[in-house]
Structure formats: structure tokens, C-alpha cells
Amino acid sequence: MFKKIVPTLLIALTAVAVGFWFGKTTTAHAAENNKVFEIRTYTTEEGKLDALHARFRDHTMRIFKKHGMTNVAYFSPADEPLSKNTLIYILSFPSRDAAKQSWKDFVADPEWQKVAKESEANGKILTGVKSVFAEATDYSPMK
């Protein structure tokens, strides 16, 4: 059941978030640049979703921004069982190369390393991470 719900949820959330976030961007502009979106799905250990939300709310989003990562949208699934252990979010980057460099810089950031270590003092938070890179289509409603 999970495997059927997550892809559908990701597609729907992506369409809503990207259309909302970039409502004033023209389709031609989106097709001309190399902007990419990364859709990430995190699954937490049992009982650790609140710790993950706190880490993003209090630290991660700011550190992402510091490294050129644009925070587009964050989602909590509304229905169980995913509502108990899943965070879905979307970042944007000027290009795949920029994304690669941003992630490299983020992981090496001493502030992030400290935050990650402190937030996992009571045990590991994540059990899984899925990442999908996507580009807007020429017919995307990003206009």
C-alpha cells in the first residue's frame, strides 16, 4: 500500500507546490533555464517525526538557504500510516551541478554536523531517504 500511495502523493504535492511557489514564472522561462527541483521523502524511526520537524524548523531550512538551496515546500502526509513517520519536501536549485555542490557544502558544514549530532543524541532519527530530481515540463502550469 505504501508503494502505491507515496508516488501519487509526491506527484500531487509537487504539482501544487511548484505551481503555487512559481505562480508568476512563465513556462518559457522555466524551459529556458536549467532549474531543477529535488523532491525528498524522509521516513523516521518510530516516535521520531517530531524531532525531525524540530530539526528542520529550528536549523536545517536556514542551513539549506546558506548553501544556495531554495526551500520550496514541506509536507506532512495527512493519512496514516505515513502521517506518523514521513516528511516530504521540495528544494530548488539553479542546476544539477549547483545541487551537487550545495549538498556537498551542506554535509561538510560544521554547523550542520553539530546539529545532526545533537539531534540524534537520543538515537537515530531517519530510517530512509528518497530523492527524485525533476525539471518543469514545457506545459507546466508555472505561468
Contacts in CASP RR format, 6 or more apart in sequence:
PFRMAT RR
TARGET T0000
AUTHOR 0000-0000-0000
METHOD contacts of the structure
MODEL  1
MFKKIVPTLLIALTAVAVGFWFGKTTTAHAAENNKVFEIRTYTTEEGKLD
ALHARFRDHTMRIFKKHGMTNVAYFSPADEPLSKNTLIYILSFPSRDAAK
QSWKDFVADPEWQKVAKESEANGKILTGVKSVFAEATDYSPMK
2 81 0 8 1.000
2 82 0 8 1.000
5 79 0 8 1.000
5 82 0 8 1.000
6 41 0 8 1.000
6 82 0 8 1.000
9 77 0 8 1.000
9 82 0 8 1.000
9 88 0 8 1.000
10 39 0 8 1.000
10 41 0 8 1.000
10 88 0 8 1.000
10 132 0 8 1.000
13 39 0 8 1.000
13 73 0 8 1.000
13 75 0 8 1.000
13 88 0 8 1.000
13 90 0 8 1.000
14 37 0 8 1.000
14 39 0 8 1.000
14 90 0 8 1.000
14 134 0 8 1.000
15 141 0 8 1.000
17 72 0 8 1.000
17 73 0 8 1.000
17 75 0 8 1.000
17 90 0 8 1.000
18 37 0 8 1.000
18 72 0 8 1.000
18 90 0 8 1.000
18 136 0 8 1.000
18 140 0 8 1.000
18 142 0 8 1.000
19 140 0 8 1.000
19 141 0 8 1.000
19 142 0 8 1.000
20 73 0 8 1.000
21 72 0 8 1.000
21 73 0 8 1.000
22 30 0 8 1.000
22 142 0 8 1.000
23 142 0 8 1.000
23 143 0 8 1.000
25 142 0 8 1.000
25 143 0 8 1.000
26 142 0 8 1.000
26 143 0 8 1.000
27 136 0 8 1.000
27 138 0 8 1.000
27 139 0 8 1.000
27 140 0 8 1.000
27 142 0 8 1.000
27 143 0 8 1.000
30 136 0 8 1.000
30 140 0 8 1.000
30 142 0 8 1.000
31 136 0 8 1.000
31 138 0 8 1.000
33 94 0 8 1.000
34 94 0 8 1.000
34 95 0 8 1.000
34 96 0 8 1.000
34 135 0 8 1.000
35 92 0 8 1.000
35 93 0 8 1.000
35 94 0 8 1.000
35 95 0 8 1.000
35 135 0 8 1.000
35 136 0 8 1.000
36 92 0 8 1.000
36 93 0 8 1.000
36 95 0 8 1.000
36 96 0 8 1.000
36 99 0 8 1.000
36 133 0 8 1.000
36 134 0 8 1.000
36 135 0 8 1.000
37 72 0 8 1.000
37 90 0 8 1.000
37 91 0 8 1.000
37 92 0 8 1.000
37 93 0 8 1.000
37 133 0 8 1.000
37 134 0 8 1.000
37 135 0 8 1.000
37 136 0 8 1.000
38 90 0 8 1.000
38 91 0 8 1.000
38 92 0 8 1.000
38 93 0 8 1.000
38 99 0 8 1.000
38 131 0 8 1.000
38 132 0 8 1.000
38 133 0 8 1.000
38 134 0 8 1.000
39 88 0 8 1.000
39 89 0 8 1.000
39 90 0 8 1.000
39 131 0 8 1.000
39 132 0 8 1.000
39 133 0 8 1.000
39 134 0 8 1.000
40 88 0 8 1.000
40 89 0 8 1.000
40 90 0 8 1.000
40 91 0 8 1.000
40 129 0 8 1.000
40 130 0 8 1.000
40 131 0 8 1.000
40 132 0 8 1.000
41 86 0 8 1.000
41 87 0 8 1.000
41 88 0 8 1.000
41 129 0 8 1.000
41 130 0 8 1.000
41 131 0 8 1.000
42 52 0 8 1.000
42 86 0 8 1.000
42 87 0 8 1.000
42 88 0 8 1.000
42 89 0 8 1.000
42 126 0 8 1.000
42 128 0 8 1.000
42 129 0 8 1.000
43 85 0 8 1.000
43 86 0 8 1.000
43 126 0 8 1.000
43 127 0 8 1.000
43 128 0 8 1.000
43 129 0 8 1.000
44 51 0 8 1.000
44 52 0 8 1.000
44 85 0 8 1.000
44 86 0 8 1.000
44 87 0 8 1.000
44 125 0 8 1.000
44 126 0 8 1.000
44 127 0 8 1.000
45 85 0 8 1.000
45 123 0 8 1.000
45 124 0 8 1.000
45 125 0 8 1.000
45 126 0 8 1.000
45 127 0 8 1.000
46 84 0 8 1.000
46 85 0 8 1.000
47 84 0 8 1.000
47 85 0 8 1.000
48 85 0 8 1.000
48 123 0 8 1.000
48 124 0 8 1.000
48 125 0 8 1.000
48 126 0 8 1.000
49 84 0 8 1.000
49 85 0 8 1.000
49 86 0 8 1.000
49 87 0 8 1.000
51 119 0 8 1.000
51 122 0 8 1.000
51 125 0 8 1.000
52 87 0 8 1.000
52 125 0 8 1.000
52 126 0 8 1.000
53 76 0 8 1.000
53 87 0 8 1.000
54 119 0 8 1.000
55 115 0 8 1.000
55 116 0 8 1.000
55 119 0 8 1.000
55 125 0 8 1.000
56 74 0 8 1.000
56 87 0 8 1.000
56 89 0 8 1.000
59 111 0 8 1.000
59 112 0 8 1.000
59 115 0 8 1.000
59 119 0 8 1.000
60 112 0 8 1.000
60 115 0 8 1.000
61 71 0 8 1.000
63 106 0 8 1.000
63 109 0 8 1.000
63 111 0 8 1.000
63 112 0 8 1.000
63 115 0 8 1.000
64 71 0 8 1.000
64 91 0 8 1.000
64 102 0 8 1.000
64 106 0 8 1.000
65 71 0 8 1.000
66 109 0 8 1.000
67 102 0 8 1.000
67 103 0 8 1.000
67 105 0 8 1.000
67 106 0 8 1.000
67 109 0 8 1.000
68 93 0 8 1.000
68 98 0 8 1.000
68 102 0 8 1.000
69 91 0 8 1.000
69 92 0 8 1.000
69 93 0 8 1.000
69 99 0 8 1.000
69 102 0 8 1.000
69 106 0 8 1.000
70 91 0 8 1.000
70 92 0 8 1.000
70 93 0 8 1.000
71 89 0 8 1.000
71 91 0 8 1.000
72 89 0 8 1.000
72 90 0 8 1.000
72 91 0 8 1.000
72 92 0 8 1.000
73 89 0 8 1.000
73 90 0 8 1.000
74 87 0 8 1.000
74 88 0 8 1.000
74 89 0 8 1.000
74 90 0 8 1.000
75 87 0 8 1.000
75 88 0 8 1.000
75 89 0 8 1.000
76 83 0 8 1.000
76 86 0 8 1.000
76 87 0 8 1.000
76 88 0 8 1.000
77 83 0 8 1.000
77 86 0 8 1.000
77 88 0 8 1.000
85 127 0 8 1.000
91 99 0 8 1.000
93 99 0 8 1.000
93 102 0 8 1.000
96 133 0 8 1.000
99 133 0 8 1.000
106 112 0 8 1.000
119 125 0 8 1.000
136 142 0 8 1.000
END
